[in-house]
């Protein structure tokens, strides 16, 4: 089935899907997005993703030209048009624009784009063997500069940290906040297990409030695991029994080493595996 990409209510082939080179999303990273998973033909946590998209847009004073109910239906329709039962959706809203200059109020044509495709963020072996991580020297943006709760198109902060990871022979990096505390990874939230407790940095550590993160927290509590949202340093990861990352694209993936130090016994731990199984069962209900 040919790929059908949605732009402003119309569908285009991959080759014909285009927006202006003057668009603020391209020129300045001015826009918002959501990444969503498709399981068994259904979009996981679609309502939560749509709420976050509209909240992100509101926070940067970007008016999405389609109401939330209609755009939600458009997402479902795009999945169907592409014949996907398993896959990934990138929903993007740019500021639009047809001239140079920073002024966002000169942009009167926001672009709404829905891409439905497949994705493999990490090679399969890392889901069974675990990731090795480094700590990036690139820190998370100060929340007073750009709120991490806005899922914006400006991902250069994360990309610079990703470059560090790749050049160090890894594919993921831990990012610290301005206090030197653990915030998140370049594209994922982070959890550790210590003494039977599941611990993850709080929202005010400067993280994106991940939807997969929140799902895992809820699932853990449902099966009787104590969950704490606490400030965390690299030391806490070094001495943890287990570590794993979560994200819409990554799902649940174990991490077994940070900065050359083995985490736990260097293998995906039992709680990680238990929560991964619970997550897989939950998303396919």
Buried (B, 14 or more C-beta within 10 A) or exposed (E): EEBBBBBBEEBBEEEEBEBBEBBBBBBBBBBBBBBBBBBEEBBBBBEBBBBBBBEBBEBBEBEBBBEEEEBBEBBBBBBEBBEBEEBBBBBBBBBBBEEEEEEBEBBEBBBBBBBBBEBEBBEEEBBEBBBBBBBBEBBBBEBEEBBBBBBBBBBEBBEBBBBBBBEBEBBBBBBBBBEEBBBBBBBBBBBBBBEEBBBBBBEEBBBBBBBBBBBBBEBBEEEEBEBEBBBBEBEBBBEBBBBBBBBBBBBBBBBBBBBEEEBBEEBBBEBBBBBBEBBEEBBEE
